[in-house]
Amino acid sequence: MNKITSGKEKLEIEPAVFGQLYEEALNLLKDLIALPSFSKEEDKTAARIQDFFAKHDISAKRQENNIWARNKSYNPLLPTILLNSHHDTVKPNPGWTKDPFTPEIAADKLYGLGSNDAGGCLVSLLATFLYFYSQQNLAYNIIMAATAEEEISGLNGLEQILPQLGPLEFAVVGEPTNMHLAVAEKGLMVLDCEAHGTAGHAAREEGVNAIYKAIQDIEWFRTFQFPKVSEYLGPIKMSVTIINAGSQHNVVPDTCCFTVDVRVTDVYTHEEVLDIIKEHVSAKVKPRSMRLRSSRINLESPIVQAGLALGRNPYGSPTSSDQALLQIPSLKMGPGDSARSHTADEFIYLSELKEGIFIYIQMLSQVVY
């Protein structure tokens, strides 16, 4: 009988088995597309994922809209791999020409909201989990978690359930990367800054204009280069994105507030970046959150080595994901293209879905057996 093989790895998958996994994944993805699942409103897709597990006699747990399950032979003495992706979506933008909630297949494309980000990744990981679920004598446990609120970095998503998953060795986070290896990801720190002056009448030489003070700080944010540059993520990027000051034309403003978007790389901690910023600007600086950390996985990690052996390329990702919430090594990869995320008439190629399932299984087989 002909078998599907990677060409570089020994694992063989029976065509009938692979075909069944693909059909299960495709049908689930079409069902998920048909159920609106905006962040904080994922209850219907959560229920559908629960049904998927139940159909395969897999005991799953649910907390709010997060669903997770362990492999059948889970052994607490073994290290554990987390497979994770999200089932929430952004709202469709006005440019859609198709019904975003009607899964439509045309040629090799499946259209629908969330098909690319990150439905294709999620169902491919679920199919992969299904493949390994009943297997005995694995070297690792596997936990599959389908989580909520990723698109808004919410508190009731992956972060909420991590304490219940137990110790984790590393994670594979499903996001569209064309099945290449995002071995590093930028973190995010949003800063609220407030420059202070003294109010006065604009017609006289009175007051200290807070806008002018803010301009000096904004110019520093625009031009400063952090000394250390990440191998995969490049330099830290800081962007002033919002500014607000003044009440009327003839009053010198005493405050000027502005917001800075800071994309932090793996060579600095959030605390180090914040300390450097405070040393150089006169404005009061307050971070909204320190949760969304940058990440980096060692190229010598077994899962990365398995991907490299399959010809996948390592790179650094400028976009954020639930990786930012993990304090363990994690690899971001999945079928689909990040450039299609949040676009009108979003789609994923059916061939990408097949490739995603196949490569996930091939990579994990090199680690768990």
N, C-alpha and C positions, 0 to 999 in steps of 0.2 A: 504494500500500500504506500502511495506517495505521502510524504510527511512534510510539513512546513518547518523549515529550519532557518536560522539566522545567517548561515554561511560561515560564521566565526565561532559560534557556540554549539555545544553538544545537545542542548535541550531540543527535543522534537515535540511538536504538538500535532495530535491527530487532526486532520482537516475537519472532521465532523465536530470535534470538541471546540475547535477554534470558531467554526461557523456558528455553533450554538451560542458561544460567548458573544460574538459580534451581534447576532440577532437580538439577544437579550439586551445588550447595551443600546442598540439603535432604537428598539421599541421603548425602552425606558426614557431615552433622551427625547423622543417625540412626545411622550406623555408629560415630561417635565416642561417642555416648551409650551404645551397647551395650558399649563397651570401658572397664572401670574404669581411671581414670587419675589416681589420687591423686598428690599431689606426691611426686616421687622415684620414682614407679611408672608413668611415662607411656610405657613402651617400646612397648606395643601401639598406642596412638594415634599415636605417632611413626611406627611402621611403616605405619599406614594412610595417614597424610599423605604419606609417601614414595610409596606406591602411587598416590595421587592425582596427584602430579607425574609419575610414570613413565607413567601412563595418557595424559597429554597431551604426552609426549615432552619434558618439561622436566627438565633436569639439575639435581638438587638435592644439597645437601651435608647431612651429618648429623654432629653432635658430641653424644655422649650422646643426650639426648632432644630436642635442638633441631634443627629442619629449616629450611633456607633456600635460596632460589633467586633468581637475577637474571633480568631480562628478556632476551629473545633477542638484542637489539641493544645490549646493555650496552656503554657507551663510557666508559672511565676518565677521559676529559677532561670529561665532563659531571657536573653535580651529581647527587646521588642522594637519592631519597626512600625511607625505610624504612616498610614496612607491617608491623605487628607485633600479634600477639595470642597468648594462651596456650592450651594444651590440657590443662593439669592442672586438677583440681577439688578441692574440699574433700570430706570424707567426708559421706555423707548423714546428716542428723540424725534422731532417733527419730520425728519427726512425719510422716514419709512414709506416705501411704496407698497409693501406687502403687509398682511396682518401679522404683527409680531408674535401672536399667540397661536398661529396656525402653522404647524410643522409642514413644510413643503419641500419635496425632493424634486430637483431638476438636474438631470444629468448626474454628476458626481457630488452635487451640493445639497446639504440639508439646511434650509433657511429657518430662522426663528430666533426670538430673543433668548439669549443665554446659550445658544447652540455652541458658540465658540468660547465664550467666557461665562462660566467655565464648565458648561454642561458636558461637552465632549471629554474633557479631562475627568470629570466626576464619574461618568458612566464607564470610561475606560478603566479607571481605578477600581470601580465596583466589579467589573468583569474580571479583573486581575485578582482581586480578593476572592472572588468566587472560585477561580481556578485553584488557588492554594488552600482554600478554606478547610477541606476535609483531609488534606495530606498529613501523613504521620512523619514523625522523626525529623521535623524541620529544625534547623539550627537557630532560628529566630521565631518568636511569635509575630503575628501580624494583627494590627488593629486598623480597621477602616472607619474613618469618621467623615460624615457628610455634614457640613456645618453651615451656619447662618451668619448674616451680617458682615460678611467679608468686604462687601463693596463700600461700607461706611465705617470700617474698622470698629465695629460695635463691640460693646462689652458682653453681649449675650451670644457670642459665636464661639469659635474654637477656644478662646481664652477661658470661657466659663467652664468647659468640661475637662480641661487639661488635668486638674487635680485628681479626677476620677479615672484617668487612664493608666496611672502608675508610672514607674520609671520607663523612659523611652531612650533608645540608643540613637536613633536618627529618624528623620522623616522625609517622605517624598510628598511634596506639595504640588497638586495638580493645577497648573496654570498654562495657558497656551504659549509654548516656546518652540513650536515646530519640532518637538521631541529632541531638542538640543538641551544642554546641561547648564542651567542658570546656577552656577556655583557660588555666586555672590549676589546680593540684592541691597540696594540703598535703603536706609532707614529714613524716617521723616520726623522732623521736629518743627512745629509751627510756633512762632514767637509773636507775642503781642508786645509791641514797643510803645512807649509813651515819652515823648520829649516835652520838657517843661520850660516855660518862659515866664514872662510877666505881662499881664494885660495892660493896654494903654490905648490912647486915642491915635488913630492912624494919621491924623493931620499934624500931630506934633511929634517931637523926638521923645516919645514916651514908650516904656515897656521893652520887653525882650521878646522878639517874635519866635514862638516855638516852632513855626514852620521852617525858619532858617536853621534852627538848631537841628531839626529832624533831617534837613537836606544834607548836612554834613555827615550824619550817621548813615543815611541812605547811600551816599556816595561811597562810604567805606564798605557797606554791604555789596555794592556793585563791583568794586575793584579788588577787594581783598582776596588773596590766594593762600589757602592753608598750605603749610610747607610739605606735609606728607600727602602723597598721591597713591591711591589704591591701584594695584596691578590690574584688577578686573573692572573696577568701578570708576576709575579716574579721579578727578578732584571733587571735593565737596562743592555743591552748587547752592548758592543762596539767591533768592529772588524776592524783592519787595513787591507784594501783590495787591495790597489795599492801603489807602491812606485817607485820613479824615481829620479836618481841623477847621476852626473858624465858625463864627456865628453870624456875623454881618460885616459889610464891606469896610466900615470905619473903625473896627475894633481890632487891635493887634491881639492875635490869639495867644493864650497862655498855655495851651496844650496842643499837641499834634500826635495823633495815634496812627501807627502803621503796623502792618502785618508782614512777617517775613517767612517764606517757605524755605526750609533748610533740608537738603537731601544729604544725609550723613552716610559716609562710607565706612567700610570695615576697619579702617586704620585709625579711627577716632571713636571714642565713646560719646554719647550725647553730652555727658557731663563735661568732658574735655572741650568740646565745641562751644558749649555754653559759657564756660569760663573764659575762653579766648575772646568771644564776642563781648562779654561784659567788660573785659580789660580795654577794649578799643572804642566803645561807643558811650556817649553820655546819657542816652535815653535809659529809662527804666525798662528792663527786659524780663518778660515772664513767659516761660514755655507753657503751652496749653497741656501738653502731655509728654512723657518720656517713654511711652509704651512701645512705640513703633521703631524697633531697633534694626540696624543693618545686620546682615548675616553673611557668613562665609563658611563653606565646607571644604575640608582639606581634599586636595586632588588625590591623595592616597586612600581616601575612604573607599571601602569595597564597592559601594553603589556607584560612585563616580568612576572607578576603574572598570566596572562592568559596562557602563555607558561608553567610555572611551574605546573599549574593545569592540563595541558595535559601531564605531565610526561616528559617534555623536560628538559635537564640538562644545567645549566649555566657554562660557562667557559671563559677563556681569550684567545684571538686569537693573535698569533705571526705575522700573515701576515697583510698587509695593504690593505685598500680599499678606496672607496669614503667616508667612515665614517670620514676619516682624514680631510675632507674639511668641515664637518658640525660642526657648533657651537651650536648645540642643542643635547639633549639626542638622542641616536640612538642605535638600536639593529640590529646586523648583524646575519642573518640566511637565510637558503635556502636549497633546495634539492641538492643532490650531495655531493661529498667528495672532500675536498680541496686537498687531496693527488693526485687526478687525474688531477688537473689543470695543464695545460702546458705540459702534457705527450703525448707520441705517442699513436695513436689509442684511443683518448679521448672518453669517453662515459658517458651516464647517464642511470640509470635504469628507465624503464617506471613506475615501481612501486614507484620510488622516486618522479617522476613527479606528480603522483596522490596524494601521501602523502603530497607533498609541497602545492598543491592547497587546499587540505582539511584542513591542519593544519593552513595555513594562514587565511582561512575563519573563522575557529573556534576561533582563537585567536582574530582577529579583531572584531568578533561579540561580544565578551565580553567587548569591549571598546566602540564601536560605537552605540550600542543599549542602 
